[in-house]
């Protein structure tokens, strides 16, 4: 039997705890009931907290744990090589202020360090991965987190190979999931690796959720409007905002504003983290996303309205920026009624 220990803490996101507990507890159960087959529980799932105290979640829901961090410490002290694959720690989403949560949970961070040293599998969801990073167990490893916290994560932990576009990362025995309810992607991934693909698929079907989502690009906001004080860049941004269909050459812009092409590119990179052409592309794709979400225009019309004529180039760029084709994006995010 594989043991899943979900590590609860105050101001955690309740659904990231209860949801993944349900997912693991019902793997091999709900599907079998639907098929009128004998159930086969795959995981022993327990919720743990510091000193076994109730967990005060961010939505004011209180959760009673099954065990304490001290109990897990004792299990680790008696750890054997045979049990390495049968114990998995899961860290849920931080729902409150991140720094406050890191400061308030030294025992949890110490438990993660000890479990990592003992070779246990460790998985974090969303902003919960800040706790894994604070424990130092992600140093030099690939990881992901909620796309909205990418900049903060990189600033805090530059030694980690953050891949914020990815929904799931795995580096050795450490798993990270991206934002929000990516806990179900994380859970299904662990079910597949711990049991088999068929059980993971059956669980996904029983819970009526999509499996094998790969990217969170389609959910993220394009960071194309960073505040800055560069007047020249602001002027060119205003031109693009007014009409993103314009064909703007760096040479013409540099001549118009009496600067060298090299200076223009440097100014854009400094102010926005990208050259002028990339900024224009980003604005166009963001406009396309909004039209696909809110209008009934077909894909070719959307493409023309943002200044593209080559359909293959537009579709290729759109998928690069969002992780989906325009049609896939509309199917996922357009208004239903």
BELCORCOR-V497124 format. One line per field, one symbol per residue. phi: phi as a letter, one per 30 degrees, with the letter a starting at -180 (. if undefined). psi: psi as a letter, one per 30 degrees, with the letter a starting at -180 (. if undefined). burial: # if it has 16 or more other C-alpha atoms within 10 Angstrom, else .. Layout:
phi = ???
psi = ???
burial = ???
This chain:
phi = .dcccdcdadiddeddcdddddeddcdicdeddddhcddbdcbccbccbdiideccddcidcccdcacddddeddddcdbddcedcbbcbcdddccedddddddbdddddddddddddiddbbbchdedddddddidceicdabaeedceddddddbddcddbddddbbbbhcccbcddhddedddddddddddcadddddddddddhbdcidcbcedcddddcbddacdddddddedddddadddcccdddddddchbddddddddddddbiadeddddedddddddeddddccceddddeeddcjcccdddddddddddcibdeddddddcdddb
psi = kkkkjkjllkgljeffeeefeeeefgkgdeeeeeghlkljkfkjkkkllkgglkkjlfggkkkklflleeeeeeeefgklfffefgkkkkjakjfakeeeeeefheeeeeeeeeeeffglkkkkkbfffeeeeefgfgkglkllakffgeeeeeeeiffkikiffkeklkjbgkkklblbgfeeeeeeeeeeeedleeeeeeeeeefhlklhkelgefflkkighkklgjeeeeeeeeeeeejffkjjkeeeeeeeghlleeeeeeeeeeefglleeeeeeeeeeeeeeeeeeflgkleeeeeefggkfjeeeeeeeeeeffflleeeeeeeflke.
burial = .################.###.##########.........##.######.#######....#.#.####.#...#..#...##.###########....##.....##.######.######################.########.#..#...#..#.########....###################.##...######.##...#...####.#...#........#..##..#...##....#..##......#..#####..##.###..###########.###.....#..##.####.....##.###.######..##...#...
